[in-house]
Amino acid sequence: MPRLTRFLRVFSFLSAATLPLWAQQVRHVPSRRTGRADTLYVRYAAALDSLSRSYSTWHYDKADTLGNPYYFRLFSAGTLFEGSVRSQIGSLGYRPGSAMERKAGAWSRKAEAGYGPMSARVETLGQGIDSCLMATYTQYPWLVVRNEAVEKDTAGLRDDLTADVKADIRLGDDTPDVQPLPDPDLTDDSWGIVVRKPNFWKFSTNFSLQFMQTYVSDNWYKGGENNNSMLASAVIKANYNNKSKVSFENTLELKLGFLTSEGDDLHKYKTNNDLIRMTNKLGLQAIGRWNYTAMLQSWTQFYRGYKSNDAHVYSDFMSPFESVFSLGMSYKLSNVKNLTLDATVSPFSVNFKYVDRLYLATSFGLKEGRHTKFEYGSNITVTYTWNIWKNIQWTGRIYYFTDYSKAQLEWENTFNLRINKFLTTKLFLYPRFDDSVTRQEGRSYFQFNENLSVGLEVSF
């Protein structure tokens, strides 16, 4: 009897570990015998029945994530579990053939046949784990470095990833825009370290050629005359910006236009637009969009300026020539609501004027018989580009200089109406005020220039 008692105690202890797999198969058996052994049996059967009933209402509460041994495969190092592969293949309709596969199928059929609620839950949990592992095997094979059936750690899915890789290409001096860093220790089988120098310069060019033709019949009721005009212009930019604090912007503007008129007997053609202007601006970032700025603006013209049926030369190359050097601060707004703006305010400016033709000196504010003149004052220069609509662009320049006794104000406006990639229509409006020149009797200091043309425009 003592041996039986000890056996039942050990059996009760061991059965507690495997209870979830077979506890549902035990049912209460009424006691028909008497004696100590029968009493122990009845008590043990009752305990098993109580545990079975408690497990029949058990539910998974996610509290055993680390303690549950079924999760071991998910937390082990990248390992190929063949059972997980066979399970997933079977779910796709594969018929198992090996003994191990048949055993796995039998286990699955037992679960489906009602082997017990715990077994069904374990099977569902196992299928989920197998799906996760199968997704890892197919999508991230380089993470699998072990096989449960092989003791070597390198027996994974991608042994080729552990092989040494040697460079097939060596960068050399003939590689464009790349300068290798010299290293005497480099061999032919190793990669050379290369240094690509940043290029802080940006270059751009815009060229346009515009035409306009006017025909008026002899009996036109308002009168008038035939004329043809042509205007060529180019804008060349070379800008430096080290993306830190220093910027250096250089812009060259060239314009030259000619007009023919049947009513002018002295000139075969005259200029209707003539400009050479160079702008150089050095900036040092101050705060936000503000920069300390030193700017130099210089301009003159290409050709002589005439009036109809008048042999007098009113302007010429270097007559006049103006150069304004200014120190101040500039504010930049870059492509905000299709607007780009650069405004420079210079409380200290020097305006240098030079006139090569002495008889034109007084026409440009110089003393008679003098070629040069210096003026000290303040300057404001604003340039902007506004993309009003998809094919309509407005570019402008506002220039103001004063020596506190006289003032010069210019406002250049160019409306560019793009027809297609190459054809454009341009409207140029140029009001100007200058009270430093000698004013003719009955004339105003206010001046105005306008032209409208259609032609070709190319940017690169």
C-alpha positions in Angstrom: 0.0 0.0 0.0 2.8 2.5 0.8 4.3 1.8 -2.6 1.0 2.5 -4.4 0.6 5.7 -2.4 4.1 6.9 -3.4 3.4 5.9 -7.1 0.2 7.9 -7.2 1.9 11.0 -5.7 4.6 10.9 -8.4 2.1 10.2 -11.1 0.0 13.1 -10.0 3.1 15.4 -10.0 4.2 14.3 -13.5 0.7 14.5 -15.0 0.4 18.1 -14.1 3.0 19.1 -16.8 1.1 17.2 -19.5 -2.4 17.9 -18.3 -3.4 20.3 -21.1 -3.0 17.5 -23.7 -5.2 14.8 -22.2 -7.1 16.2 -19.2 -10.3 16.4 -21.2 -10.2 12.6 -21.7 -10.6 12.0 -18.0 -14.1 11.8 -16.6 -15.4 11.3 -13.0 -15.7 7.6 -12.0 -18.0 6.9 -9.1 -16.4 4.9 -6.3 -17.4 1.2 -6.1 -14.7 -0.1 -4.0 -13.7 0.6 -0.4 -10.3 0.9 1.2 -7.5 3.3 1.3 -6.4 2.8 -2.4 -9.9 3.4 -3.6 -10.2 6.6 -1.6 -7.0 7.9 -3.1 -8.1 7.0 -6.6 -11.4 8.7 -6.2 -9.8 11.9 -4.8 -7.2 11.9 -7.6 -9.9 11.4 -10.3 -11.9 14.3 -8.7 -8.9 16.5 -8.8 -8.3 15.7 -12.5 -11.9 16.4 -13.3 -11.8 19.8 -11.5 -8.6 20.8 -13.4 -10.2 19.6 -16.7 -13.3 21.8 -16.1 -11.1 24.8 -15.3 -9.1 24.4 -18.5 -12.3 24.0 -20.6 -13.0 27.7 -19.9 -9.3 28.8 -20.3 -8.5 31.6 -22.7 -5.3 33.1 -23.9 -4.5 36.4 -22.2 -1.1 37.1 -23.8 0.6 36.9 -20.5 2.9 34.0 -21.4 4.7 35.5 -24.3 8.2 35.0 -22.8 7.4 32.0 -20.7 5.5 30.0 -23.4 7.9 27.5 -25.0 5.9 27.6 -28.3 7.4 31.1 -29.0 11.0 29.8 -28.9 11.3 29.6 -32.7 10.4 33.3 -33.0 13.1 34.5 -30.5 15.9 32.2 -31.5 18.7 33.3 -33.8 17.9 33.2 -37.5 17.2 29.4 -37.8 15.6 27.3 -40.5 12.9 25.1 -38.9 11.9 22.4 -41.4 8.7 21.7 -39.6 7.5 25.2 -40.2 8.2 24.9 -43.9 6.4 21.5 -44.2 3.4 23.0 -42.3 3.1 25.9 -44.7 3.5 23.7 -47.8 0.8 21.4 -46.4 -1.5 24.4 -46.1 -1.1 25.0 -49.8 -2.4 21.5 -50.7 0.9 19.6 -50.6 0.5 15.9 -49.8 3.1 14.8 -47.2 5.3 11.9 -48.2 8.0 11.4 -45.6 7.5 9.8 -42.2 8.0 13.1 -40.4 5.6 14.9 -42.7 3.0 12.1 -42.2 3.4 12.4 -38.4 2.9 16.1 -38.6 -0.2 15.6 -40.7 -1.6 13.1 -38.1 -1.0 15.6 -35.4 -3.0 18.1 -37.3 -5.8 15.7 -37.9 -6.0 14.9 -34.2 -6.4 18.6 -33.5 -9.1 18.9 -36.1 -10.9 15.8 -34.7 -11.3 17.4 -31.2 -8.3 16.2 -29.4 -8.9 18.9 -26.9 -9.3 22.6 -26.6 -5.7 23.2 -25.5 -4.5 21.1 -28.5 -6.6 23.2 -30.9 -5.2 26.4 -29.4 -1.7 25.1 -29.6 -2.2 24.1 -33.2 -3.6 27.6 -34.1 -0.7 29.2 -32.3 1.8 27.0 -34.2 0.2 27.8 -37.5 0.6 31.5 -36.8 4.3 31.1 -35.8 4.9 29.0 -38.9 3.4 31.7 -41.1 5.7 34.3 -39.6 8.8 32.1 -40.0 7.8 31.3 -43.6 7.5 35.0 -44.5 11.0 35.5 -43.0 12.4 32.6 -45.1 11.0 33.9 -48.4 11.4 37.7 -47.9 14.6 37.9 -45.8 16.6 34.8 -46.5 19.9 36.6 -45.6 18.8 36.6 -42.0 18.7 32.8 -41.8 22.1 31.6 -40.8 21.3 28.3 -39.1 19.5 25.0 -39.7 18.0 23.0 -36.9 19.1 19.8 -38.5 22.7 20.9 -39.0 25.1 21.8 -36.2 27.1 24.3 -38.2 26.1 27.9 -37.7 26.7 28.8 -41.4 24.3 26.2 -42.8 21.5 28.7 -43.6 19.6 29.7 -46.8 22.2 32.1 -48.2 25.7 30.7 -47.8 26.8 32.8 -50.7 26.4 35.9 -48.7 29.3 34.9 -46.5 31.8 34.7 -49.4 34.4 37.5 -49.7 33.5 40.2 -52.3 36.3 41.7 -54.4 36.0 44.8 -56.4 35.8 44.3 -60.2 36.2 48.0 -61.0 38.8 50.4 -59.7 38.2 54.1 -59.9 41.1 55.9 -61.5 42.2 59.2 -62.8 40.2 58.8 -66.0 36.9 58.8 -64.1 35.1 62.1 -65.1 34.7 64.8 -62.4 36.3 62.5 -59.8 39.7 63.0 -58.2 41.1 60.0 -56.3 42.7 60.5 -52.9 46.4 59.3 -53.2 47.2 56.4 -51.0 50.4 54.4 -51.5 49.0 51.4 -49.5 46.2 50.7 -51.9 46.5 47.6 -54.0 44.9 46.7 -57.3 42.3 44.4 -55.6 41.0 47.1 -53.1 38.7 50.0 -53.5 40.3 53.4 -53.8 38.9 56.3 -51.7 37.7 59.1 -54.0 36.8 62.7 -53.2 34.2 64.5 -55.2 34.8 68.3 -54.9 31.5 70.2 -54.4 30.7 72.7 -57.2 29.2 75.8 -55.7 28.9 77.6 -59.1 25.7 77.7 -61.1 25.6 79.1 -64.7 22.6 80.0 -66.8 21.9 81.8 -70.1 18.7 83.2 -71.6 18.7 84.4 -75.2 15.9 85.9 -77.1 15.4 87.3 -80.6 12.2 89.4 -81.1 10.7 90.9 -84.3 8.0 93.4 -85.1 6.7 94.6 -88.5 4.3 97.4 -89.3 2.7 98.1 -92.6 0.6 101.2 -93.4 -1.0 101.8 -96.8 -0.5 105.2 -98.5 -4.2 106.1 -98.1 -4.5 105.0 -94.5 -6.9 107.5 -92.9 -4.7 108.1 -89.8 -1.5 108.3 -91.7 1.7 106.6 -90.5 4.7 104.9 -92.0 6.0 101.4 -92.5 8.7 100.1 -90.2 10.5 96.9 -89.1 12.2 96.3 -85.8 14.4 93.7 -84.2 15.5 93.2 -80.6 18.2 90.7 -79.4 18.8 90.2 -75.7 20.8 87.9 -73.5 21.1 87.4 -69.8 24.1 85.4 -68.5 24.5 84.5 -64.9 27.3 83.0 -62.9 26.4 82.6 -59.2 28.4 81.2 -56.4 26.9 80.0 -53.1 28.7 77.7 -50.7 25.5 76.9 -48.8 27.0 78.3 -45.7 27.5 82.1 -45.5 29.1 83.4 -48.7 27.4 84.1 -52.0 28.7 85.9 -55.1 26.3 86.7 -57.9 27.3 88.0 -61.3 24.8 89.0 -64.0 25.5 90.3 -67.5 22.6 91.8 -69.4 22.8 92.6 -73.1 20.2 94.3 -75.2 20.4 95.7 -78.7 17.4 96.6 -81.0 17.2 98.3 -84.3 14.3 100.1 -86.1 14.0 101.0 -89.7 11.8 103.9 -90.8 10.8 105.1 -94.3 10.4 108.6 -93.0 14.0 109.0 -91.9 16.2 110.1 -94.8 19.4 110.3 -92.8 19.6 106.9 -91.1 19.0 103.5 -92.6 18.3 102.2 -89.1 18.3 103.5 -85.5 18.5 101.8 -82.1 15.3 101.4 -80.1 16.9 99.5 -77.2 20.6 99.5 -76.3 22.1 98.2 -73.0 25.2 96.7 -71.6 24.9 96.1 -67.8 27.0 94.1 -65.4 25.9 93.5 -61.8 28.3 92.0 -59.2 27.1 91.3 -55.7 29.0 89.8 -52.8 26.9 88.7 -49.8 27.6 87.4 -46.3 24.7 85.9 -44.4 23.6 87.9 -41.4 20.4 86.4 -40.1 17.6 84.6 -41.7 17.0 86.0 -45.2 19.2 89.1 -44.6 22.7 89.4 -45.9 25.5 92.0 -45.6 26.1 93.1 -49.2 28.7 94.8 -51.3 27.3 95.5 -54.8 28.7 97.0 -58.0 26.5 98.0 -60.9 27.9 99.2 -64.2 26.3 100.0 -67.5 26.7 101.7 -70.9 25.5 101.0 -74.5 26.7 99.4 -77.7 25.8 101.9 -80.5 25.2 105.5 -81.2 21.8 107.0 -80.4 20.0 109.1 -83.0 16.7 110.8 -83.6 14.8 110.8 -86.9 16.2 113.1 -89.5 18.8 114.4 -87.0 22.5 113.9 -87.4 23.3 114.8 -83.8 24.6 111.9 -81.7 22.7 111.8 -78.4 24.5 108.9 -76.8 27.3 106.4 -77.6 29.4 103.7 -76.2 30.9 105.0 -72.9 28.9 108.1 -73.3 27.6 107.8 -70.7 29.2 105.1 -68.6 27.9 104.7 -65.0 29.1 102.6 -62.1 27.5 102.5 -58.7 29.3 100.9 -55.7 27.2 100.4 -52.6 27.4 98.8 -49.1 24.3 97.7 -47.2 22.0 94.8 -46.6 19.9 92.7 -48.9 16.7 90.7 -48.3 16.1 87.5 -50.4 12.8 85.8 -50.9 13.1 82.6 -52.9 10.2 81.1 -54.8 7.5 81.9 -52.2 4.1 81.8 -53.9 5.8 81.9 -57.3 7.7 85.1 -56.3 11.5 85.5 -56.2 12.7 88.8 -54.8 16.0 90.4 -54.0 16.0 93.8 -52.4 19.2 95.7 -51.5 19.2 98.8 -49.3 22.5 100.7 -49.3 22.9 103.8 -47.1 26.4 104.4 -48.4 26.8 104.5 -52.2 29.2 106.1 -54.7 28.0 106.8 -58.2 30.8 107.3 -60.8 29.9 108.8 -64.2 32.0 109.0 -67.3 31.2 110.7 -70.6 33.7 110.2 -73.5 32.1 112.8 -75.8 32.8 116.1 -74.1 29.9 117.9 -75.7 27.5 115.4 -74.1 28.8 116.1 -70.6 26.0 118.5 -69.6 23.4 116.2 -71.0 24.2 113.7 -68.4 24.7 116.0 -65.4 28.4 116.7 -65.7 30.0 120.0 -65.7 31.0 121.4 -69.1 34.3 120.1 -70.3 34.5 117.4 -67.7 34.6 113.6 -68.4 34.0 112.3 -64.9 31.9 113.0 -61.9 31.5 111.4 -58.5 28.3 111.4 -56.5 27.8 110.2 -52.9 24.4 109.1 -51.6 22.1 106.2 -51.0 20.9 103.4 -53.3 18.0 101.0 -53.4 17.9 98.2 -55.9 15.1 95.6 -56.2 14.9 92.7 -58.7 12.0 90.3 -58.8 10.4 87.5 -60.9 6.8 86.6 -60.5 5.2 83.7 -62.3 1.7 85.1 -62.5 0.2 82.2 -64.4 1.5 79.1 -66.1 2.8 80.9 -69.2 2.9 84.5 -68.0 6.0 85.8 -66.2 6.7 89.3 -64.9 10.3 90.3 -64.2 11.4 93.7 -63.1 14.1 95.9 -61.7 13.7 99.0 -59.5 16.7 101.3 -59.2 16.9 104.4 -57.1 19.9 106.6 -56.3 20.0 110.0 -54.7 22.8 112.3 -53.5 20.2 114.2 -51.4 20.0 117.0 -53.9 18.9 115.1 -57.1 17.4 111.7 -57.7 17.4 109.1 -60.3 14.6 106.4 -60.4 14.1 103.6 -63.0 11.5 100.9 -63.1 12.0 98.2 -65.8 9.1 95.8 -66.4 9.2 92.8 -68.8 6.0 90.7 -69.3 6.9 87.4 -70.9 3.9 85.6 -72.5 5.1 82.2 -73.5 3.3 80.6 -76.5 5.2 77.3 -76.5 8.7 76.0 -75.6 10.5 78.5 -78.0 8.0 81.2 -79.0 7.2 84.1 -76.8 5.6 87.5 -76.8 7.3 90.3 -74.7 6.0 93.6 -73.5 8.6 96.0 -72.1 7.6 99.0 -70.1 10.3 101.4 -68.8 9.3 104.6 -66.9 12.3 106.7 -65.7 12.8 109.9 -63.7 16.1 111.8 -63.6 16.4 115.4 -62.5 20.2 115.5 -62.6 20.3 116.2 -66.3 19.8 119.4 -68.1 16.1 119.7 -68.8 15.0 121.1 -72.1 12.5 123.9 -72.2 8.9 122.5 -72.1 10.1 119.0 -71.3 9.6 116.9 -68.2 12.1 115.0 -66.1 9.8 112.0 -66.5 10.7 109.6 -69.4 9.1 106.5 -70.8 10.0 103.7 -73.2 7.8 100.8 -74.4 8.0 98.0 -77.0 6.0 94.9 -77.9 7.5 92.1 -79.9 7.1 88.4 -80.8 10.0 86.0 -81.3 12.3 83.2 -80.2 13.5 82.5 -76.7 16.0 79.8 -75.6 17.3 79.1 -72.1 20.1 76.8 -71.0 
